[in-house]
Amino acid sequence: MLSNVEGSASRNFFYTAVLWMAIGMSFGLFAAVLLVVPDLVKNIPVLQYFTFGRVRPVHTNLVLFGWLSGAYFATLYYMVPRVCGTRLWSERLGNFTVIYHNLLMAAYAVTLLLGMNAGREYAESPWILKILTVGLFALVFFNVLMTVAHRKEKELYVTAWYMLGAVATAPVIYIVGNQFLLPQNPISGVNDAVVNWFYGHNILGYWFTPIGVGAVYYLLPKLTGNPIWSHRLSMIGFWMLMFVYGPTGAHHLVNGPVPYWLQTVAIAFSVCLIIPVWTVLTNFYGTMNGRWGALKESVPLKFTVTAMVFYFITCFQGPMQSLRSVSAITHFTNWVVGHAHLALLGTFSFVMFATIYYALPRLISREIWSARLMEWHYWLSLIGFTLFFVALTVGGLVQGSDWAANQSSNFIASVINQRPFNIARAIGGAMILGAQFLFIFNIFKTATAGRHFSAEAAEAGTVAAGG
C-alpha cells in the first residue's frame, strides 16, 4: 500500500497539494464574492455553513497548510535528497505522511465549516487537530533529518541550510504560538495577542520563507545554468534571517495596548529584515547575470523571477508598514490582506509553481503536456494577482484614510467606498482560480499523457518545458 519507489512521496505530495490549492482558492473566491453580495447565503439553510466567518478560515487554512505546506513537504522530499547526494530516508514513511496530511486537511475543512473555531489568526483549528498537525510535521521532519544524516555530500548547500532551519524552528513556533498545545488556553487578553502574533508572523518567517528561499537557491542554478553568485552571501542571509525574524511579530500590534518597548523592538527588527532580503536579491541578480534571455523559453524561470520581484515588494512593504505612522493608516485595512497575499501567493506560491514544473517531469519521466497551458497559467496568474493586489492595496489606503478622517459617525460610508475595490478583488480572484484549474489540468495530462523521456535526459537538464 505504501510505495517504496524513489520519488513517490514527493510526487504524491505534489499531486494532492494542487488539489487542496484548488479547494482552498475556491473558498477564497467565494469569500470575495460574499463581500460584494453579502446576502448570497441568506435564508438558505444549507448555506448557513458557508457564511463569511466560516469560509474565510477554511480558505486560509487550506491554502497555508493544504496547498503551500503540502507543496513544501514535496519540495523537502525532492530537493533535500538531491543536494545531499542520497535517497529520501524512507519513501514509505513519506507516503504515510501524504495520507496523514490529506485526512488532516479534510478534518480542518469540516470542523471549521461546522463553526469549531478557536478565534485566533492562522490557528483557528480545534485543539486535537493542532496535536495531529504537530505529529505530521514531526514525521516529515524526522524523515528529512535522517536523510541529511545519511548524506554522501560532506558540505551542505545553502538549500539544505534553509530547509534544515525551517525543520528546526517551525515546530517550536507552532507549539509555543498555539499556547503549548494545552486544551485550556493558559494565556489570555493582551498576552494572548502577543503570543498569537509571535506565531502568526513567525510561521511565515521560519517556515514559509526559508523553504521558499531555499527552493529558489536550488532552482536558479538549474534553470539558468549558472552557479549561485555567492555561497558566502547566501549563508550570511540565512543566519541573519534566523537571528532577526523572531522578535518581529509584535509589529502587528503597533499602536495597540501592548507594551511600548515591545512595539519598538518589533519595529527595529522588522527594519533589520532588509539585510537578509538584500542578500537573497543580490544573489538572485548575480546568478541571473547573462541569462535574462532564458526567460523567453522557460516558464519555471518566469515564475521564479516574478516571485523574486514580489519578494522585493513584500519585504519593502513589511518594514514600512511596521512604522507607527504608517500602521496608523494601514492597520486593520485591506492593505494588510494584500500584503499577506503578496507573500504567500505572489511570492511563495509562484515559487512552488516553478518547483512543480521543474520537479514533476523528473519524478515521473514525462514532459509537461502543454507548454501553451503553462504560458496561460503564468500570465493569467500574474494579471489576476496584480489586479487583486492593487485592489486590496489601494482599497486599504482609502479605507484607512476614511477612518482617519474621523467618519466614526458614519462608518457605513467607509464600507460603501470599498465596493468597487471588492468587485475588482473578486474579478482578480476569479482569474487566479481559473489559472489554477488550467494548471491542474496540465498536471493531470502530464501524468497521464505526457511524452516519456529517459533518465539520462533528466540528468542532463534537457527536459522540454522544465528549464
N, C-alpha and C positions, 0 to 999 in steps of 0.2 A: 504493500500500500504506500509506504514512504520510500520514494525513489532514492537510490544512492548514485544516480548518474551525475557526472560532473556538470555543474552549471544549472541543474534542475531547480534548485531552491531559488536562485536569483531569477531565473526565467519565470517561475510561477509567481513570485512576488511582483514582478513587473506586470504580469497579466492581471492579477487581482487588484493591484493598486490603481490601474487605469479605470477599472470598473467602479471602484469607490470614488474616484475623481468625478466620473460622470454622475453618480448618485449625489455626491456632496455638492457639486456645482449646480445640479438641478434644484436642490433645496435652496441654494443661494439665489438663483434666478427667481424662484417662487417668492422668496422673502423680498426681493427687489420689487416684484410686481405688487405685493401687498402694500408697499409704501406708496404706490401710485393708486391702487384700488383697495383701500383697507377693508371695505365691506364685502370683499370677494367671498369670504368664508362665513359670512353672517347667515344665521338661520338655516344652515345646512348641517345636520347633526354629525355626519361622518367627518366633516371638515373641522370639527372642534379640536381635533388633534393636530391641525395644521395652521394654527394661529402663529403670528409672527414670533411671539415669545417662545414657542416650541420649535419652529422651523429654523430660526437663526442659530441656536446652539447645535442642532443637528448638522447644519451646513458647516460651521466652524470645526466641529469635532471630526466629521468625516473627511474634510479636506486636510486638516492638520495631521490626524492620526491614521485615517484610512488611506488617503492618497499620498501625501508627502512622506509620512513616516514609512508607509509600505514601500514606496519607491526608494526611500533611503535604506531600508533593510536590504532590498535587492541590490542597491549600489554597494553597500558594505560587502555583501556576499560575492559581488562581481569584482570589485576593484582591489580589496584587501588581499585576496589570494594572489592576484597578478603582480602587485607591487612587492609581495613577499616571496614570489617565485615558488609558490606551492599551491595545493588544492585547498578548498574550504575544508576545515577540520572534519565536519560531519554534515553531509548533504541530507541525511535522514533527519537529523535534528533541525536543519534548516527548513525542510519541507513540513516538519511538525509545526514550526513557528508560523508557516504560511497558513495552515489550517486554523491554528490558535488565533492568529490575527483576524481572519475573516469572521470567525464566530464572535470574537470580541467586538468587532465593529458593528455587527448586526445587533448585538446587545446594546451598544451605545445608542444606535438609532431608535430602537424600540423603546428603551427606558426614557430617553429624552422626549420622544413624542408623547409618551404617557404622562409627562409632567414631572418625572423624577429628576429634579434639577437642584443641584447644590447652590446655585446662585452665585458662583464665583467664576470670573472670566477664564476661559480655557480649562476650567476644572469643574465643569458642570455635572459630570457623570456621577452616578451613585458610588458610595464608598467601596462596595465589593468590586466594582469594575476597576476602580483605581488599584486595588490589590492585584487584580488579574493583569492590569497593564504593566505594573512593575515586574510581574512574573514573565511577561512576554519580553520586555526589554532585557531582563536578566538572562534569558535563554539565548537571545540574539547576541548579546554582548559576550557571553561565555564562549559561544561558537567563534566569534571574531577574535577574542583574546587567545584562544587555543590555536587558531590559525596563525596568528603572529608568533606565538611561542614556538611553532614548528616551522618557521620560515627558513628558507635557504639563503635569502639575501641578508647579509650582515647589516648593511646600512639601511635605515628606514627612509624611504622617500617621503616628501612633505605630505602627500596624500594620506599616508599611513599615520603620520603625526596628527593631522587634523581629525581623522576618524577615530583614532585612539583617544584623543582629547574629548571628543563627544561621548565615547563609550565610558570614560572615567567620570565625567561630570554630570551628564544628563540625568542619571538615576538619582543622584544626590539632590539636584534641583527639583526633580519631580516629587520625591519623598518629602523633603522639607516644605516645598511650596504647597503640597496638599496636606499640610498640618500633620506630618509624620504618619499619615495613613490611619489616624485614630478615628473611630466611628463617631465619637462626640468631639466636635471641634474645640480644642483647648484654648484657642485664641479667638478673640472677638474684637469688635469695634475697629478703631484706627489701626491697631496692631494686625488685625486680620487683613486689612487693606495693604499694609506694608508687606506682609508675607505673601499675599496673593500676587502682588506685582514683582516681588522677588522671583516668583515662579513664572508669571506671565511674560515678563520681558526676558528672563534668562533662559527659558526653554528655547527662545529664539536664538539667543547668543551662544548657548552651549550645546544645542542640538541641531537646529535647522541651519545655522550659519556655518559651523565647521564642516558638516557633511557636504553642504553645497559648495563651499570654497574648496574643500579637498577634491571634490569631483571635477571642478574647473581645472585644478592643477594636474589632474590626470588627463582630462580631455584635450586641453590646449596643445600639448606636445603631439598627441596622436592625430589631431585634426589639422595641425599646421606643418608637422614635420620638423619643427624647431624645438630644441631643448628649452626647459624653463630658463628664463633670462638670468635669475639669481636665486640659487637654492638658499644661500645665506639670508637674503632678504625675506624669503618665504618663511624661514624659521623665526626671524625676528617678528614678523607679522603674527605667526602662530602664538608665540609666548606673550606678546602684547595683548592679543585677543583674550587669552586665558586670564591675564592679570587685570585688565581694565574693565571687562564687561560686568563682572559680578555686582558692583555697587550701583549700577545704573537704573535698576528697576523703579526706584522711588521718583524718577523724573515723571512718571505717570501721575504722581500725586502732588506735583508742584502747585503752589497756591492753595493747597488743601490744609487740613488740620494736623498733618504730620509734622514732626519737629523740623524747625527751620534748618538746623545743621544737616539733617539727613537729606533734605532737598538740595542743599548746596553741594554736598558730597556727590549726589547723583548727577547734578548738572556738570560738575567738574570732570567726573569720569566719563560722562557722555561726550563731552568735547574731546577728551583724550582718545576716544574711539576713532578719531580721524587718522591716528597713526597706523593701526593695523590695516585699516581700509586702504590707505595710500600704498602700503607695501603690496597689497594684492593688485591694485590697479596699475602700479608701476611695473610689477612683474608681468601683468597681463599685456600691457602695451609693449614692453620689451620683447616678449615672446612672439607677439604678432608682427614684429618688425619684418618687413619684406614679404609678408604672407597675406596682406589685406585682400589681394586679388582672389584668394581662395574662397572668399565669402560668396562669390557668384555661383559656385558649384556645390557648396556644402551647406545644407540646411541645418545640420547639427551645429556647425560653426556659426551660422546666423543666430541661432537660439543662444549660443554661448556668449557671443559678442553683445547681443541685445541685453542679455541678463546682466552683463558687467556694466552696461550703461545705466540700467535700472538700479544696480547695486550702488553706483556712484550717487544717483539721485537720492536713494534711500538713506545713505549714510551722510548726505548733506542735510537732508530734512531732519533726521533724528537728533543730532546735537543742536540744530537750530531751534526745533520746537521744544527742547528741554529748557530753554531760557525762559525765565519768569515772564518777561514782557510778551514773548511770542505765545507762550502757553495760555496767557490770559485771554487771547483771542481764539486759539485753535482747540483748546481742551474741550472735550465732550461733543465736538462737532464732527461732521463727515470728513473733515481733513484727516483726522486720526484713522478713520476707516480706510481712506485712500492710502495712507502711509502703510498700514498693515498689509493691504493687498499688494502694494508695490514691492514689499519684501518677499512675501510668501507666494504670490502669483507671478508678478513681473520678473522677480529675480530667481528664486529657488525652484519654482515650478518650471520656468523656462530652462534652467539647468537640467532638470530631470527629463524634459522633453529631449534635449540634446543627448543625454545619457542613454535613454531608451533607444533612440535612433542609432546610436553608435553601438551599444552593447548587445541589443537583442539579435541583430543579424549574426553576430559572432557566437551567440549562445545556441542558436537553432540552425546555423549554417544555411540561412536563406537571406536573399537580398530583400530590402524593403520593396513591397509590392508596387507602389506607385510614387515616383518622385514628384509628380504633379500634385498629388494629395498632400505630400509633405510641404510643398510650397504654399498650398492653400491653407494648411494648418498654421504655418508660420504667419502669413500675412493676416488672416482672419483673427488670430490670437493677438497679434500686435495692434491692429487697428481697433479691435474691440476693447482691448485693455486700455489703450490710450484714451479712447472716448470715456470709458468707465472711470479711469483715474482722474482725468481732467474734470469730469462732472463732480466727483467727490471732493477734489481739492478746491475748485472754485466755489462749489456749493458750501463747503465748510467755511471758507473765508466769509462768504455772505452771511452764513448762519451766525458765526462768531461776532461779526460786525453788528448784526441785528440785536444780539443780546447785549453787546457793549453799549449800544445806543439807548439802553435803558427802556426797552419796549416791554418790560415785565407786565405792564398794564394791558398789553395786547399781544400776549405770547403767541397766539394762533397766527399772527401775521408772519412770524418767522417760519412757521410751519408751511404756510401757503407759499412763501417765497422759495421754498425748497422744491416745489412741484416740478418745474422744468428740469432741474438737476436730477431729480429722482427718475424722471422719464428717460433722460439721457443715460443714466446709470443702468436702467433696465435694458435699454437697447444695446449698450455695450456688453452687458452680461449675456444677452441672447447671442451676440456674435461670438463671444468667448466660448459659450457652451456649444454652439454649432461647430466651432473649430475642433472642439474636443471629440465630438461624435465622428468627424472626419478622421481624426487621429486614431480613434478606437477601431473604426472600420479598416483603416490601413494596416493597423497592427494585426487584426483578425485575418485579413487577406494575406499578410506576410507570413503568418504562422501556418496558413493552410495552402497557399498557392504561390508563395514567393519562390523565385528561381534559386535552386540549390547551388552552392559553391563549395569549394574544397577548403579544408582546414589550412592548407598552405596559403591560399589567397587571403584568408583572415589574418594570418600571422604577418603577411607582407603588407597588410593595410590597404588592399586594393578592392575591398568590398564596395560595390556600387551603392551610392547614396549614404554610405556610412562615414564618409570622410576619408 
